[in-house]
Amino acid sequence: MEEVEEKLEGGQGKTSVRRFFSRFCTPIFLESFILTFLAEWGDRSQIATIALATHKNAVGVAVGATIGHTICTSVAVIGGSMLASKISQRTVATVGGLLFLGFSLSSYFYPPL
């Protein structure tokens, strides 16, 4: 009888874990995680963090980098939601695309020294 009760309790634990992950890992969560992860992979801030961790306390660097990135991303999310209430997403995408084209032309004609 005890074995059956343990199996039932174990099954409920697995179900609650699945329920937690199904609520937590929503499509928008997965999309934002993957896009942010891929966008940040190998950028200058990551290279600078790697360099800093080689010379300083790695745990302190990890905590500082995590908090800094969290604050920066939170400001971007809040600013983006405020901007979305006033301007269409298409306008934001068009302006962003034009800015990146302008940056690329600028770096082509005026290369860094």
C-alpha positions as CSV (number, residue, x, y, z in Angstrom):
1,M,0.0,0.0,0.0
2,E,2.8,2.4,0.9
3,E,4.5,1.7,-2.5
4,V,1.4,2.6,-4.4
5,E,1.0,5.9,-2.4
6,E,4.7,6.7,-3.1
7,K,4.2,6.1,-6.8
8,L,1.1,8.3,-6.8
9,E,2.9,11.1,-5.0
10,G,5.9,10.8,-7.3
11,G,3.6,11.0,-10.3
12,Q,2.0,14.1,-9.0
13,G,5.4,15.7,-8.5
14,K,6.3,15.1,-12.1
15,T,2.9,16.5,-13.2
16,S,3.5,19.6,-11.1
17,V,6.9,20.1,-12.6
18,R,5.5,19.7,-16.1
19,R,2.7,22.1,-15.3
20,F,5.3,24.6,-14.0
21,F,7.4,24.4,-17.2
22,S,4.4,24.5,-19.5
23,R,3.4,27.8,-17.8
24,F,6.9,29.2,-17.6
25,C,8.2,28.2,-21.1
26,T,5.6,29.9,-23.1
27,P,6.3,30.6,-26.8
28,I,7.0,34.3,-26.1
29,F,9.4,33.4,-23.4
30,L,11.3,30.9,-25.6
31,E,11.3,33.4,-28.5
32,S,12.7,36.2,-26.4
33,F,15.2,34.0,-24.7
34,I,16.5,32.6,-28.0
35,L,16.7,36.0,-29.8
36,T,18.4,37.6,-26.8
37,F,20.9,34.7,-26.5
38,L,21.8,34.7,-30.2
39,A,22.0,38.5,-30.3
40,E,24.3,38.7,-27.3
41,W,26.5,35.8,-28.3
42,G,30.0,37.0,-29.1
43,D,29.3,40.7,-28.9
44,R,31.7,43.3,-27.3
45,S,30.1,43.2,-23.9
46,Q,30.6,39.4,-23.7
47,I,34.2,39.7,-24.8
48,A,34.8,42.4,-22.3
49,T,33.2,40.3,-19.6
50,I,35.4,37.3,-20.5
51,A,38.5,39.6,-20.3
52,L,37.4,41.0,-17.0
53,A,36.8,37.5,-15.5
54,T,40.3,36.4,-16.4
55,H,41.8,39.1,-14.1
56,K,39.1,39.5,-11.4
57,N,36.8,37.5,-9.2
58,A,34.7,35.4,-11.7
59,V,31.7,35.2,-9.4
60,G,31.7,39.0,-8.9
61,V,32.0,39.5,-12.6
62,A,29.1,37.0,-13.3
63,V,26.8,38.7,-10.8
64,G,27.7,42.2,-11.9
65,A,27.2,41.3,-15.6
66,T,23.9,39.5,-14.9
67,I,22.5,42.5,-12.9
68,G,23.8,45.0,-15.5
69,H,22.3,43.1,-18.4
70,T,19.0,42.6,-16.5
71,I,18.7,46.3,-15.8
72,C,19.6,47.2,-19.4
73,T,17.1,44.7,-20.9
74,S,14.4,45.8,-18.4
75,V,14.8,49.4,-19.5
76,A,14.6,48.3,-23.2
77,V,11.4,46.3,-22.5
78,I,9.7,49.1,-20.6
79,G,10.8,51.7,-23.2
80,G,9.6,49.4,-26.0
81,S,6.2,48.9,-24.5
82,M,5.8,52.7,-23.9
83,L,6.9,53.3,-27.5
84,A,4.5,50.7,-28.8
85,S,1.6,52.5,-27.3
86,K,2.4,55.6,-29.4
87,I,4.1,54.3,-32.6
88,S,3.3,51.2,-34.7
89,Q,5.7,48.3,-34.8
90,R,6.2,48.7,-38.5
91,T,7.4,52.3,-38.0
92,V,9.9,51.1,-35.3
93,A,11.2,48.3,-37.6
94,T,11.6,50.7,-40.5
95,V,13.4,53.4,-38.5
96,G,15.6,50.7,-36.9
97,G,16.4,49.2,-40.3
98,L,17.3,52.6,-41.7
99,L,19.5,53.4,-38.7
100,F,21.4,50.1,-39.3
101,L,21.8,50.9,-43.0
102,G,23.1,54.3,-42.0
103,F,25.6,52.8,-39.6
104,S,26.8,50.3,-42.2
105,L,27.3,53.1,-44.8
106,S,29.1,55.2,-42.2
107,S,31.5,52.4,-41.3
108,Y,32.1,51.7,-45.0
109,F,33.0,55.3,-45.9
110,Y,34.6,56.2,-42.6
111,P,36.4,53.1,-41.3
112,P,37.7,53.1,-37.7
113,L,41.2,54.2,-37.3
